Amino acid sequence: MPPVGRTIRALILMALAAAPLSAQQRSAPASATFAHFVDRYLDDFARRHPSIAAGNGLHQHDALLDDFSARAIRREIAALRRDQARLERFDPAALSPDERVDRRILLGIIDGWLLEQETLQNWRRNPMLYASALSDGVHNLMTVESDPPAVRMRLVIAKLAQVPALLSSARTNVVNPPRVFAERGVTFMRGASEMLGKDLDLAFAGAGTPALRDSLRKAANKAIPLIDAYAAWLEKEVVPHASGDYAIGGANVARRYRAEELIDLPLPALVALGERELQREQATFRAAAERLAPGQDPQATWLAVRRDHPPQGGVVGAAERITDSLTHFVRSHGIASIPAGERVVVKPAPPFDLGFASMHARPPLEKVSVKSVFYITDAPAGLPVEQHNEWLERYNYASLSNTAAHEAVPGHWLHSIYMRRTPGKVRRIWIGLNPFPQPSSGQDGWAHYAEQLVLDEGYGAGDPRLRLAQSSDALTRICRLLSGIRLHTGEWTLTDAQRCFEQEAYVAAPAAKREAERGTYDPTYGGYFLGKRGLLALRDDYAKARGQAFTLREFHERVMSNGIAPIWAHRQLLLPGDSSAVIR
């Protein structure tokens, strides 16, 4: 459990936050009072959502699991409304430019959480939330070396003791969910069970004492049957009768974009933008395919590119060479400086780490020096031939280059390096995890922008294969925007959304189905595309404002140093007083 002193401190801060401001506090500098508010808000957030907080480098409540009881939800809603009122009382004129932006971002985040907990009540509809709270929280303690292994093992044991309460809330709260939510909830819960049954021992092999490892295994063995029983209950009793509506309605989608992304364009305008850019990007895709194989079907050309991949066992080495090449290009072409001594570490994914390619970047608020690693999962031995080839196709050389630009340089990894300079704390956190509210235009939008940026600046010497891969991913992100809106306004069915990914973005049917289903619980996953559009517009406007003094390096370094923020915030920091359209 957390140290007693730390817990008492948290309680004192909560009590102070609930009390009215004293005369002395009212006369204190606004910046000091605002910084105190942010610290208290983040501690409160970490206590309510410890799994999300740990991913941000906030570990004071790592021993806890999220409390989904109706009482806890009511308390959170009341606390959010209290925080909203206190934030609104801060006079923007008395704050610094950075604090004014942070205040506006926090107001949006709070509104997004109120929408989530009070209006949409996904805790009543989505069993994935419960599985994510468990699996993400334990997985973070397995993978992030924020504390010595023995400390993290004890924290996992403390978390697992709360599994009965978590599952009890899930059984009580989730009534008639959408079928796709229930089905995915079963999958997520079984994944959590498998992680505890196998991966946990691999993560802590040889760590701690034999007695501590035995205690960890006993805690996992006690939780696993409960998780399995809940998954079986979901599958047998809930899924067959699940008929809830996943659609949240256009007004709520628009509110999420306003809250999380500070984008207030009407949904029809966003759809029109997506349709326009879909046609433009398809033309780019066809032009690249024509350059590579004149007169051939563009999709057949793309399939041939996908089949050009490293052999099994060679994927990590290929990823490392590409990442080093991108690092040299970014530095030599004036895209951004890379601080001395910093280099992307590319490693095979550990046996307990899932996914194809993922950047485990050190959270900027992490107090200890946690290694940032770009993990690559090679094709496992023993796969059937068809699955083996399908696995390696995802690592074709062109897509591997695009993924490295997105995840590492100049994408997420380089962004995380510059975020160590970001003032304050609000823009130095990964504010949420799917399917919770999360601003993604400033985080994933930057990484998506990075993919196009390196090719536009000449990386790969105009190789059309690289442009095909980049354009293919861009088309997918545009279909996400369209699907997220049209699924939730009732204009599209899941079949319609899947058709968009298959026919308009050239995504294979199984992946297209997964993309469409994601739109049911992540309606604003168009943030990737909108963030890139916003950055391109900001770059043009900033270049005009700077004139001869404009350089790409200075622009990129300022954007990255301003942290994770909706594009509106970047515009205010780079172009003070700007009132131009954020997305166009």
C-alpha positions in Angstrom: 0.0 0.0 0.0 1.1 3.6 -0.4 3.1 5.1 2.5 0.9 6.4 5.3 2.4 9.9 5.1 1.6 10.1 1.4 -2.0 9.1 2.0 -2.4 11.6 4.8 -1.0 14.3 2.5 -3.5 13.4 -0.2 -6.3 13.6 2.3 -5.1 17.0 3.5 -4.9 18.3 -0.1 -8.5 17.1 -0.8 -9.8 18.8 2.3 -8.1 22.0 1.4 -9.5 21.8 -2.1 -13.0 21.4 -0.8 -12.7 24.4 1.6 -13.3 28.0 0.4 -10.3 30.1 -0.3 -9.0 32.1 2.6 -8.1 35.8 2.4 -4.4 34.8 2.4 -5.0 32.4 -0.5 -7.0 35.0 -2.4 -4.1 37.4 -2.1 -1.5 34.8 -3.1 -0.1 35.1 -6.7 -2.5 33.5 -9.1 0.2 31.3 -10.6 1.0 29.7 -7.2 -2.6 29.1 -6.5 -3.2 27.6 -10.0 -0.1 25.3 -9.7 -1.6 24.1 -6.3 -4.9 23.5 -8.0 -3.2 21.4 -10.8 -1.3 19.3 -8.2 -4.4 18.6 -6.2 -6.5 17.8 -9.4 -3.8 15.4 -10.6 -3.6 13.6 -7.3 -7.4 13.3 -7.2 -7.4 12.0 -10.7 -4.7 9.5 -9.9 -6.7 8.2 -7.0 -9.8 7.7 -9.1 -8.1 6.3 -12.2 -4.8 4.8 -11.0 -4.2 2.8 -14.1 -4.3 5.8 -16.4 -2.3 7.9 -13.9 0.5 5.3 -13.8 0.9 5.7 -17.6 1.4 9.4 -16.9 4.2 8.8 -14.4 1.9 9.5 -11.4 2.5 6.5 -9.1 1.2 7.7 -5.7 -1.9 5.4 -6.0 -0.4 2.4 -7.8 -1.7 0.0 -5.2 -5.3 0.9 -6.1 -7.8 -0.3 -8.7 -10.4 2.0 -10.1 -13.5 2.1 -7.9 -16.6 1.7 -10.2 -19.2 1.6 -7.4 -22.2 3.9 -7.8 -21.1 5.8 -4.7 -17.6 6.4 -6.1 -19.0 7.6 -9.4 -21.3 10.0 -7.6 -18.4 11.4 -5.7 -16.3 11.8 -8.8 -19.1 13.7 -10.6 -19.4 16.0 -7.5 -15.6 16.5 -7.4 -15.5 17.3 -11.1 -18.2 19.9 -10.8 -16.4 21.4 -7.8 -13.1 21.5 -9.8 -14.9 23.0 -12.8 -16.3 25.8 -10.7 -12.9 26.5 -9.1 -11.2 26.6 -12.5 -13.8 29.1 -13.8 -13.0 31.4 -10.9 -9.4 31.8 -12.0 -9.0 35.1 -13.8 -7.2 34.4 -17.1 -5.7 37.8 -17.1 -3.8 37.0 -13.8 -2.3 33.9 -15.3 0.7 33.4 -17.5 0.1 32.5 -21.2 1.0 28.9 -20.5 -1.4 28.8 -17.5 -4.2 30.4 -19.5 -3.9 27.6 -22.0 -3.6 24.9 -19.3 -6.8 26.3 -17.7 -8.7 26.0 -20.9 -7.4 22.5 -21.5 -8.4 21.4 -18.0 -11.9 22.8 -18.4 -12.3 20.7 -21.5 -10.9 17.6 -19.9 -13.3 18.0 -16.9 -16.2 18.5 -19.3 -15.2 15.3 -21.2 -15.2 13.3 -17.9 -18.5 14.7 -16.9 -19.9 13.7 -20.3 -18.3 10.2 -19.8 -19.4 9.6 -16.2 -22.6 11.6 -15.9 -24.3 11.7 -19.3 -23.0 8.7 -21.3 -22.5 6.5 -18.3 -20.2 4.0 -20.1 -19.6 2.4 -16.7 -23.1 1.0 -17.1 -22.6 0.0 -20.8 -19.1 -1.1 -21.3 -17.4 -4.1 -19.6 -14.1 -3.2 -21.4 -13.6 -0.4 -18.9 -13.3 -2.9 -16.1 -11.0 -5.1 -18.0 -8.8 -2.2 -19.0 -8.5 -0.9 -15.4 -7.2 -4.2 -14.3 -5.0 -5.3 -17.2 -3.5 -1.8 -17.9 -2.8 -1.2 -14.3 -1.0 -4.5 -13.8 0.7 -4.4 -17.2 2.2 -1.0 -16.4 3.7 -2.3 -13.2 5.1 -5.3 -15.2 6.8 -3.2 -17.9 7.7 0.3 -16.5 10.6 0.3 -14.1 9.2 3.1 -12.0 10.2 1.3 -8.8 12.4 -1.7 -8.0 10.8 -5.0 -9.0 10.1 -6.1 -5.4 8.1 -2.9 -4.8 6.1 -3.3 -8.0 5.4 -6.9 -7.2 3.8 -5.8 -3.8 1.8 -3.2 -5.6 0.5 -5.9 -8.0 -0.5 -8.0 -5.0 -2.4 -5.1 -3.5 -4.2 -4.4 -6.8 -5.2 -8.0 -7.2 -6.8 -8.0 -3.7 -9.3 -5.6 -5.1 -10.4 -7.7 -8.1 -13.5 -9.0 -6.3 -14.8 -5.5 -5.7 -14.0 -4.5 -9.3 -15.9 -7.5 -10.7 -18.8 -7.0 -8.3 -19.2 -3.5 -9.6 -19.1 -4.8 -13.2 -21.8 -7.3 -12.6 -24.0 -4.7 -10.8 -23.5 -1.8 -13.2 -23.4 -3.3 -16.7 -26.9 -3.9 -17.9 -27.9 -4.6 -21.5 -24.7 -3.3 -23.1 -24.3 -3.0 -26.9 -23.4 -6.5 -28.2 -20.1 -5.4 -29.6 -19.1 -4.0 -26.2 -20.1 -7.3 -24.5 -18.2 -9.4 -27.0 -15.1 -7.3 -26.7 -15.4 -7.3 -22.9 -15.2 -11.1 -22.9 -12.0 -10.9 -25.0 -10.5 -8.3 -22.8 -11.3 -10.2 -19.6 -9.8 -13.4 -21.0 -6.7 -11.4 -22.0 -6.4 -10.2 -18.4 -6.7 -13.7 -17.1 -4.1 -15.0 -19.5 -1.7 -12.2 -18.6 -2.0 -13.1 -14.9 -1.6 -16.8 -15.6 1.5 -16.6 -17.8 3.0 -13.1 -18.4 3.2 -12.0 -14.8 5.7 -14.7 -14.0 7.8 -13.9 -17.1 7.8 -10.2 -16.1 9.1 -10.8 -12.6 11.2 -13.9 -13.3 14.0 -14.0 -10.7 12.9 -10.8 -9.1 12.3 -10.4 -5.3 12.6 -13.3 -2.9 11.1 -16.8 -3.4 8.5 -15.9 -0.7 7.5 -12.7 -2.6 7.2 -14.5 -5.9 5.1 -17.2 -4.2 2.8 -14.4 -2.7 2.5 -12.9 -6.1 1.5 -16.2 -7.7 -1.0 -16.9 -4.9 -2.6 -13.5 -5.4 -2.9 -14.1 -9.2 -4.2 -17.6 -8.7 -6.9 -16.2 -6.4 -8.0 -13.6 -9.0 -7.9 -15.7 -12.1 -10.9 -17.9 -11.3 -13.0 -14.8 -10.5 -12.0 -13.2 -13.8 -12.7 -16.4 -15.7 -16.1 -16.7 -14.1 -17.0 -13.2 -15.0 -15.9 -13.7 -18.6 -18.0 -16.9 -18.8 -21.0 -15.1 -17.3 -20.6 -12.3 -19.9 -20.4 -14.8 -22.7 -23.3 -17.0 -21.7 -25.7 -14.7 -19.9 -25.1 -11.2 -21.4 -23.8 -11.5 -24.9 -26.8 -13.5 -26.3 -29.3 -10.9 -25.1 -27.2 -7.7 -25.5 -29.1 -5.2 -27.5 -28.0 -1.8 -26.1 -27.3 1.0 -28.6 -23.7 2.0 -29.0 -24.6 5.3 -30.7 -24.2 8.3 -28.4 -25.8 10.8 -30.9 -24.3 13.7 -32.8 -24.6 16.2 -30.0 -22.5 14.1 -27.7 -19.9 13.4 -30.4 -19.7 17.2 -31.0 -19.4 17.8 -27.3 -16.5 15.3 -27.0 -14.6 17.1 -29.8 -15.2 20.4 -28.2 -14.1 19.1 -24.8 -11.2 16.9 -25.6 -9.9 18.6 -28.8 -11.2 22.1 -28.4 -12.6 21.7 -31.9 -16.0 23.4 -32.3 -16.6 22.8 -36.0 -20.1 21.4 -36.7 -20.1 17.7 -37.5 -21.3 18.3 -41.1 -18.2 20.5 -41.6 -15.9 17.8 -40.2 -17.5 15.2 -42.5 -17.1 17.5 -45.5 -13.5 18.0 -44.6 -13.0 14.2 -44.3 -14.7 13.5 -47.7 -12.6 16.2 -49.4 -9.3 14.9 -48.0 -10.3 11.3 -48.7 -10.5 12.1 -52.4 -7.2 14.0 -52.3 -5.4 11.2 -50.5 -6.8 8.6 -52.8 -5.3 10.5 -55.7 -2.0 10.6 -53.9 -2.2 6.8 -53.4 -3.0 6.2 -57.1 -0.2 8.5 -58.3 2.4 6.7 -56.1 1.1 3.3 -57.4 1.3 4.5 -61.0 4.9 5.7 -60.5 5.9 2.3 -59.1 3.9 0.1 -61.6 2.5 2.1 -64.5 -0.8 0.7 -65.8 -1.3 -1.7 -63.0 -4.1 -1.9 -60.5 -3.1 0.4 -57.5 -4.3 -2.1 -54.9 -2.4 -5.0 -56.5 0.7 -2.8 -56.5 0.2 -2.0 -52.8 -0.2 -5.8 -52.1 3.2 -6.4 -53.8 4.8 -3.8 -51.7 3.3 -5.4 -48.5 4.9 -8.7 -49.5 8.4 -7.1 -49.5 9.3 -7.6 -45.8 12.2 -8.8 -43.7 12.4 -12.6 -43.0 11.4 -14.0 -39.6 14.0 -13.0 -37.1 15.1 -10.0 -39.1 12.3 -7.6 -38.3 13.9 -6.0 -35.2 17.2 -5.4 -37.0 15.3 -3.8 -40.0 13.4 -1.6 -37.6 16.6 -0.5 -35.9 18.3 0.4 -39.2 15.3 2.4 -40.4 15.0 4.2 -37.0 18.7 5.2 -37.1 18.3 6.4 -40.7 15.3 8.5 -39.7 17.2 9.9 -36.8 20.1 11.0 -39.1 17.6 12.5 -41.6 15.7 14.5 -39.0 19.0 15.9 -37.6 20.7 16.6 -41.0 17.6 18.1 -42.7 16.8 20.7 -40.0 13.5 19.0 -39.0 14.5 19.1 -35.3 17.5 18.8 -33.0 18.0 15.6 -31.2 19.5 16.2 -27.7 23.0 14.8 -27.2 23.1 11.3 -25.8 19.5 10.5 -26.8 19.0 7.6 -29.1 16.0 5.4 -29.8 16.4 1.9 -28.3 14.9 -0.8 -30.5 14.3 -4.2 -28.9 12.4 -7.4 -29.4 9.2 -7.2 -27.5 9.4 -9.1 -24.2 7.4 -12.4 -24.2 4.6 -10.7 -22.1 4.3 -7.6 -24.2 1.5 -7.7 -26.8 1.1 -5.9 -30.0 3.2 -5.5 -33.2 5.1 -2.3 -32.6 4.8 0.1 -29.7 6.8 3.0 -28.3 7.2 2.8 -24.6 8.4 6.4 -24.0 9.3 7.6 -20.6 6.4 9.7 -19.3 7.7 13.3 -18.7 6.3 13.3 -15.1 8.2 10.1 -14.3 10.5 10.9 -11.3 13.0 8.2 -12.1 14.9 7.6 -15.3 12.7 5.0 -17.0 14.1 3.7 -20.3 12.2 4.5 -23.5 12.1 1.5 -25.8 10.6 0.9 -29.3 9.4 -2.7 -29.0 8.9 -4.9 -32.1 7.2 -8.2 -32.0 8.6 -10.6 -34.7 6.4 -13.4 -36.1 6.1 -16.1 -33.4 7.5 -19.5 -34.3 4.9 -22.2 -35.2 2.3 -20.0 -36.8 0.4 -21.5 -39.8 1.8 -20.3 -43.1 -1.0 -17.9 -43.9 -0.9 -16.2 -40.4 2.9 -16.2 -40.6 2.9 -14.3 -43.9 0.1 -12.0 -42.8 2.1 -11.1 -39.6 5.3 -10.3 -41.6 3.3 -8.3 -44.2 2.5 -5.8 -41.5 6.3 -5.3 -41.3 6.9 -4.7 -44.9 9.8 -2.3 -45.3 7.6 0.7 -46.4 5.2 0.3 -43.5 8.0 -0.3 -41.1 9.4 3.1 -42.1 6.1 4.8 -41.6 5.6 3.1 -38.2 9.1 4.2 -37.1 8.4 7.8 -38.1 5.1 7.7 -36.1 6.3 5.9 -33.0 9.9 7.0 -32.7 11.5 9.8 -34.9 10.2 12.4 -35.3 7.0 11.0 -33.7 6.1 9.9 -30.2 9.6 9.3 -28.9 11.1 12.7 -29.9 7.9 14.4 -28.7 8.4 12.8 -25.3 12.0 14.1 -25.1 10.9 17.7 -25.8 8.0 17.4 -23.3 10.5 17.3 -20.5 10.8 21.0 -21.2 7.0 21.7 -21.2 6.0 24.3 -18.5 3.7 23.0 -15.7 2.2 19.6 -15.7 -1.1 19.7 -17.7 0.5 19.3 -21.1 3.1 16.7 -19.9 0.6 13.9 -19.4 -1.0 11.3 -21.6 -4.4 12.4 -20.3 -6.4 9.2 -20.9 -6.5 5.7 -22.3 -9.1 4.4 -24.6 -12.0 4.1 -24.2 -11.8 7.1 -21.7 -11.8 10.7 -23.0 -8.4 11.6 -24.3 -7.1 14.5 -26.3 -5.4 12.9 -29.3 -5.0 15.7 -31.8 -1.9 17.0 -30.1 -0.4 13.6 -29.4 -1.4 11.2 -32.2 -1.9 14.1 -34.5 1.7 15.0 -34.1 2.8 11.4 -34.8 0.5 11.2 -37.9 1.9 14.6 -39.1 5.5 13.2 -38.6 4.7 10.4 -41.1 4.0 12.8 -43.9 6.6 15.3 -42.9 9.6 13.1 -43.4 8.5 12.1 -46.9 7.6 15.7 -47.9 11.1 16.7 -46.8 12.8 14.1 -48.9 13.3 11.0 -46.8 13.6 7.9 -49.0 14.5 10.0 -52.1 10.9 10.0 -53.3 10.5 6.2 -53.2 6.8 5.7 -54.2 6.7 2.6 -51.9 7.1 4.8 -48.9 4.4 7.2 -50.1 2.0 4.2 -50.6 2.5 3.1 -47.0 2.1 6.6 -45.7 -0.9 7.3 -47.8 -2.5 4.0 -46.9 -2.3 4.9 -43.2 -3.6 8.4 -43.9 -6.7 7.0 -45.7 -7.4 4.8 -42.6 -7.3 7.8 -40.3 -9.7 9.7 -42.5 -12.1 6.8 -42.5 -11.9 6.8 -38.7 -13.1 10.4 -38.7 -16.0 9.6 -41.0 -16.9 6.4 -39.1 -16.8 7.9 -35.7 -19.3 10.5 -36.6 -21.6 8.6 -38.9 -21.8 5.5 -36.7 -23.0 7.7 -33.7 -25.4 9.8 -35.7 -27.1 6.7 -37.1 -26.1 7.5 -40.6 -23.9 4.4 -40.9 -24.2 0.8 -39.7 -21.1 -1.2 -38.7 -21.2 -2.8 -42.2 -21.1 0.7 -43.8 -18.1 1.7 -41.7 -16.3 -1.5 -42.5 -17.0 -0.9 -46.2 -15.4 2.6 -45.9 -12.2 1.0 -44.6 -12.2 -1.8 -47.2 -13.2 0.2 -50.3 -11.9 3.7 -49.6 -8.8 3.0 -47.5 -7.9 -0.4 -49.0 -7.8 -2.2 -45.6 -8.1 -6.0 -45.5 -11.5 -7.2 -44.3 -10.5 -8.5 -40.8 -8.6 -5.3 -40.0 -11.4 -3.2 -41.5 -13.9 -5.0 -39.2 -11.7 -4.2 -36.1 -11.4 -0.5 -37.2 -15.2 -0.2 -37.6 -15.9 -1.8 -34.2 -13.4 0.6 -32.6 -15.6 3.5 -33.8 -18.5 2.3 -31.6 -16.6 3.0 -28.4 -14.1 5.6 -29.6 -16.2 8.1 -31.5 -13.5 10.8 -31.6 -10.7 8.6 -33.1 -10.7 11.0 -35.9 -8.3 13.1 -33.7 -5.3 11.6 -35.6 -6.4 13.1 -38.9 -7.7 16.3 -37.4 -4.5 16.9 -35.5 -2.4 16.5 -38.6 -4.7 18.9 -40.5 -4.4 21.4 -37.6 -0.6 21.2 -37.5 -0.4 21.8 -41.3 -2.6 24.8 -41.0 -0.7 26.1 -38.0 2.6 25.7 -39.8 1.4 27.7 -42.8 0.1 30.5 -40.6 3.2 30.6 -38.4 5.5 30.7 -41.4 3.6 33.7 -42.7 3.8 35.4 -39.3 7.6 34.7 -39.0 8.5 35.6 -42.6 12.2 35.2 -43.3 12.8 34.1 -39.7 10.7 30.9 -40.1 12.5 27.6 -39.9 11.0 24.1 -39.7 13.3 23.3 -36.8 12.2 26.2 -34.7 8.5 25.5 -35.4 8.8 21.8 -34.6 10.8 22.3 -31.5 8.3 24.9 -30.2 5.4 22.6 -30.9 7.0 19.6 -29.2 8.1 21.7 -26.2 4.5 22.9 -25.8 3.6 19.3 -25.0 0.4 17.3 -25.6 -2.3 19.9 -26.3 -5.2 20.4 -28.6 -4.1 22.4 -31.7 -6.1 25.4 -30.5 -3.7 25.6 -27.5 -0.6 25.4 -29.8 -2.0 28.2 -31.9 -2.5 30.4 -28.8 1.1 29.8 -27.7 2.7 30.3 -31.1 0.3 33.0 -32.4 -1.1 34.8 -29.3 -4.6 36.2 -29.8 -5.1 34.1 -32.9 -8.8 33.6 -33.8 -8.3 31.7 -37.1 -10.0 28.4 -37.8 -8.0 25.6 -36.1 -8.9 22.9 -38.6 -9.3 23.6 -42.3 
